[in-house]
Amino acid sequence: MKKNLLLTAALIGAFFTSCDTKDETTPTPTAGGTTTTPTVSYLIYKDSTTITGSSPSTEVRKFSYNSSKKLVKVEHRELPSASYSVFDTLIYNGSGQLITVKNYSVSNATANQTSTYTYNGSGQLTKVVQVVMNTSTTFSYTYTSGKITGMIASNSTNGLTISNIVYNGDNIASFIFDGDPTTATTETTAANPYYGLNFDPTDFINMINKNNMLMAYSTADPTIFIQNTKYTYANGRVATSIDTVVDTTVTPAVTTVATTYITYKAY
């Protein structure tokens, strides 16, 4: 069984840096005789997620960046359509902090959804206010020793609390999810490609985990998963992720598999 992170847990991100996956190219001599080493960043260009189960679907997303390699636009389309019908725009302040994200339909100049981001004097994200169809949800974050250790999400009808986040290095080891103690394990083979790109406040895992989380499950009952994911790799980067969830709240139980294929581009 998978708990819903208030809206959907999909793709915030610690947008404080770009994706860490980089390749070094051959040093190039300059006219002055010195040698520089150009660095290429491989960022997500497209991803495609196919969901099987009771409501099968496939969504394709295309990512665009500015000259500073910050994510500025994400376009969405649902197969079999060949057209991107929905897109997100990301706006940054002069310090490079994400301050506004708006979601639009191509056919409508009025935003479907608006998220605003607030920071403290140390540059830490403290609050995200997300407005969808006149319903406002506030995500508030608390820190200990510079790391997020809690999140509260609330609106007029729902509430969610994630607290007591404990780390193993730069990844989550355990936390309390809406009152339930939860254990997490992480694959450290490669960097999490969505860390630093993900801007959805409903997905705290990609906000915090620098590597790829394998499982997050109830400490009391390891068969109850928040996340259960396997990965494949190519060129030192994540190529596919396969997330399997079994909903035991219905009879018979329903298994849903979400498979994401990632395409990178050198920037």
C-alpha positions as CSV (number, residue, x, y, z in Angstrom):
1,M,0.0,0.0,0.0
2,K,1.3,3.5,-0.9
3,K,0.2,6.6,1.0
4,N,-0.6,9.7,-1.1
5,L,1.7,12.6,-0.3
6,L,-1.4,14.9,-0.1
7,L,-1.6,15.4,-3.9
8,T,0.7,13.1,-5.8
9,A,4.3,12.1,-5.2
10,A,5.9,12.6,-8.5
11,L,8.4,14.8,-9.5
12,I,10.9,19.8,-5.0
13,G,13.8,19.9,-5.2
14,A,16.8,21.3,-3.6
15,F,17.0,23.6,-6.5
16,F,20.1,25.0,-4.9
17,T,22.4,23.2,-7.4
18,S,22.3,21.7,-10.8
19,C,22.4,17.9,-11.3
20,D,25.7,16.6,-10.0
21,T,26.3,14.1,-12.8
22,K,29.2,15.4,-14.9
23,D,31.8,14.1,-17.5
24,E,35.2,15.7,-18.0
25,T,36.3,16.4,-21.5
26,T,39.9,16.6,-22.9
27,P,41.7,19.8,-21.6
28,T,41.9,22.5,-24.3
29,P,45.0,24.8,-24.5
30,T,44.2,28.6,-24.6
31,A,46.1,31.2,-26.5
32,G,48.0,32.2,-23.4
33,G,49.5,28.8,-23.1
34,T,47.4,27.7,-20.1
35,T,45.2,24.7,-20.1
36,T,41.5,24.7,-19.2
37,T,39.3,21.7,-18.6
38,P,35.8,22.3,-19.9
39,T,33.2,20.6,-17.9
40,V,30.1,19.1,-19.4
41,S,26.9,18.6,-17.3
42,Y,24.6,15.9,-18.3
43,L,21.1,17.0,-17.3
44,I,17.7,15.3,-18.0
45,Y,16.4,16.3,-21.4
46,K,13.4,14.0,-21.5
47,D,11.7,11.4,-19.4
48,S,8.9,9.1,-20.2
49,T,6.8,7.4,-17.5
50,T,4.5,4.5,-18.3
51,I,2.0,3.4,-15.5
52,T,0.3,0.0,-15.6
53,G,-2.6,-1.0,-13.5
54,S,-6.2,0.0,-13.3
55,S,-5.5,3.4,-15.0
56,P,-2.7,2.8,-17.5
57,S,-1.0,5.9,-19.0
58,T,2.2,7.3,-20.4
59,E,3.5,10.8,-19.8
60,V,6.4,12.4,-21.6
61,R,8.2,15.4,-20.2
62,K,10.8,17.7,-21.9
63,F,13.1,19.9,-19.8
64,S,14.6,23.2,-20.8
65,Y,17.4,25.2,-19.1
66,N,18.9,28.7,-19.1
67,S,22.5,29.6,-19.7
68,S,23.2,29.0,-16.0
69,K,21.9,25.4,-16.4
70,K,18.9,26.1,-14.2
71,L,15.6,24.5,-15.1
72,V,13.2,27.1,-16.6
73,K,10.5,25.0,-18.4
74,V,9.0,21.6,-18.3
75,E,6.6,20.5,-21.1
76,H,4.1,17.6,-20.7
77,R,2.2,15.4,-23.1
78,E,0.2,12.3,-22.7
79,L,0.6,9.5,-25.3
80,P,-0.7,8.9,-27.9
81,S,-0.7,12.7,-28.4
82,A,2.4,14.1,-30.2
83,S,1.8,17.6,-28.8
84,Y,2.9,19.1,-25.5
85,S,-0.3,20.5,-24.1
86,V,0.8,21.5,-20.6
87,F,3.9,23.2,-19.4
88,D,5.5,24.6,-16.2
89,T,7.5,27.8,-16.1
90,L,10.1,28.4,-13.3
91,I,11.2,31.9,-12.2
92,Y,14.3,32.7,-10.1
93,N,15.3,35.7,-8.1
94,G,18.6,37.6,-8.4
95,S,20.3,35.1,-6.0
96,G,19.3,32.2,-8.2
97,Q,16.6,30.9,-5.8
98,L,13.4,29.5,-7.3
99,I,10.6,31.8,-6.3
100,T,7.6,31.0,-8.5
101,V,6.4,28.0,-10.6
102,K,3.3,28.3,-12.8
103,N,1.6,25.5,-14.6
104,Y,-0.3,26.4,-17.8
105,S,-2.3,24.7,-20.5
106,V,-1.2,25.7,-24.0
107,S,-4.7,26.8,-24.8
108,N,-5.2,29.0,-21.7
109,A,-3.2,32.0,-20.6
110,T,-4.5,31.6,-17.0
111,A,-2.3,29.4,-14.8
112,N,-3.8,26.1,-13.7
113,Q,-1.5,26.0,-10.6
114,T,0.9,28.5,-9.0
115,S,3.5,27.7,-6.4
116,T,5.5,30.4,-4.5
117,Y,8.7,29.6,-2.5
118,T,10.0,31.5,0.6
119,Y,13.5,31.3,2.1
120,N,15.1,32.4,5.4
121,G,18.2,34.6,5.8
122,S,20.4,31.5,5.4
123,G,19.0,30.8,2.0
124,Q,17.1,27.7,3.2
125,L,13.6,27.0,1.8
126,T,11.1,27.5,4.6
127,K,7.7,27.5,2.9
128,V,6.0,26.6,-0.4
129,V,2.4,27.8,-1.0
130,Q,0.7,25.9,-3.8
131,V,-2.6,27.1,-5.2
132,V,-4.7,24.8,-7.4
133,M,-8.2,25.8,-8.5
134,N,-8.5,28.2,-5.5
135,T,-7.4,25.6,-3.0
136,S,-4.2,26.6,-1.2
137,T,-1.8,24.1,0.3
138,T,1.1,25.2,2.5
139,F,4.3,23.2,2.9
140,S,6.5,24.3,5.8
141,Y,10.0,23.0,6.4
142,T,12.2,22.8,9.6
143,Y,15.9,22.3,9.8
144,T,18.5,20.8,12.1
145,S,22.2,21.5,11.5
146,G,21.5,22.7,8.0
147,K,19.4,19.7,6.9
148,I,15.6,19.4,6.5
149,T,14.3,17.3,9.4
150,G,10.6,17.9,9.0
151,M,7.8,19.0,6.7
152,I,4.1,19.9,7.4
153,A,1.7,20.1,4.5
154,S,-1.8,21.5,5.2
155,N,-4.9,22.9,3.5
156,S,-8.5,23.3,4.4
157,T,-9.3,19.6,4.2
158,N,-6.1,17.6,4.5
159,G,-2.9,17.5,6.5
160,L,0.4,15.6,6.3
161,T,3.4,15.6,8.6
162,I,6.8,14.2,7.9
163,S,9.1,14.5,11.0
164,N,12.2,13.2,12.7
165,I,14.1,12.8,9.4
166,V,17.4,11.0,10.1
167,Y,20.2,11.0,7.6
168,N,22.9,8.5,6.5
169,G,25.3,11.0,4.9
170,D,23.3,12.9,2.2
171,N,20.4,10.5,2.1
172,I,17.4,9.6,4.2
173,A,17.7,6.7,6.6
174,S,14.4,7.0,8.5
175,F,11.6,9.4,9.2
176,I,8.1,9.5,10.7
177,F,5.4,9.6,7.9
178,D,2.1,10.9,9.1
179,G,2.7,9.2,12.5
180,D,4.2,6.0,11.2
181,P,7.9,5.3,11.7
182,T,9.5,4.6,8.3
183,T,12.8,3.1,7.3
184,A,14.5,4.0,4.0
185,T,17.4,2.4,2.0
186,T,19.3,4.2,-0.8
187,E,21.3,3.0,-3.8
188,T,24.5,5.0,-3.9
189,T,25.7,3.8,-7.3
190,A,24.8,7.1,-9.0
191,A,23.5,10.6,-8.3
192,N,19.7,11.1,-8.1
193,P,19.1,12.9,-11.5
194,Y,16.1,14.8,-10.1
195,Y,17.9,16.2,-7.1
196,G,18.3,19.9,-7.9
197,L,15.7,19.8,-10.7
198,N,12.5,18.6,-9.0
199,F,10.2,21.4,-8.0
200,D,7.1,19.6,-6.8
201,P,6.7,20.1,-3.0
202,T,4.6,17.0,-2.7
203,D,7.8,14.9,-3.4
204,F,10.0,15.4,-0.4
205,I,12.2,12.3,-1.3
206,N,13.6,13.9,-4.5
207,M,14.0,17.1,-2.5
208,I,16.3,15.6,0.0
209,N,18.0,12.4,-1.3
210,K,21.1,13.1,-3.3
211,N,21.2,9.4,-4.4
212,N,18.5,7.1,-5.5
213,M,16.1,5.7,-2.9
214,L,15.4,2.1,-3.2
215,M,12.8,1.5,-0.5
216,A,10.8,3.4,2.1
217,Y,8.6,1.2,4.2
218,S,6.8,1.0,7.5
219,T,9.2,0.1,10.2
220,A,6.5,-2.0,11.9
221,D,5.4,-3.8,8.7
222,P,8.1,-3.9,5.9
223,T,5.4,-5.0,3.4
224,I,3.8,-1.5,3.5
225,F,5.8,0.7,1.1
226,I,5.9,4.4,0.4
227,Q,8.5,3.7,-2.3
228,N,9.8,0.4,-3.8
229,T,12.1,1.2,-6.7
230,K,14.7,-0.6,-8.9
231,Y,17.1,1.2,-11.2
232,T,19.2,0.4,-14.2
233,Y,22.3,2.5,-15.2
234,A,24.2,3.5,-18.3
235,N,27.3,5.6,-18.5
236,G,27.2,6.1,-14.7
237,R,23.8,7.6,-14.8
238,V,20.3,6.3,-14.1
239,A,18.7,5.0,-17.3
240,T,15.4,3.6,-15.9
241,S,13.6,3.5,-12.6
242,I,10.8,0.9,-11.9
243,D,8.5,1.7,-9.0
244,T,6.1,-1.1,-7.9
245,V,3.2,-0.5,-5.5
246,V,0.7,-3.0,-4.3
247,D,-2.6,-1.5,-3.0
248,T,-3.9,-3.9,-0.4
249,T,-6.8,-1.6,0.6
250,V,-8.9,-3.2,-2.2
251,T,-9.9,-6.8,-3.0
252,P,-8.3,-8.3,-4.9
253,A,-5.1,-6.3,-4.3
254,V,-4.0,-4.1,-7.3
255,T,-0.4,-3.8,-8.4
256,T,0.7,-0.7,-10.2
257,V,4.1,-0.4,-11.9
258,A,5.5,3.0,-13.0
259,T,8.5,2.7,-15.3
260,T,10.5,5.8,-16.2
261,Y,13.0,6.1,-19.0
262,I,15.4,9.0,-18.9
263,T,17.3,10.7,-21.7
264,Y,20.2,13.1,-21.0
265,K,21.7,15.9,-22.9
266,A,25.1,17.5,-22.5
267,Y,25.0,21.2,-21.4
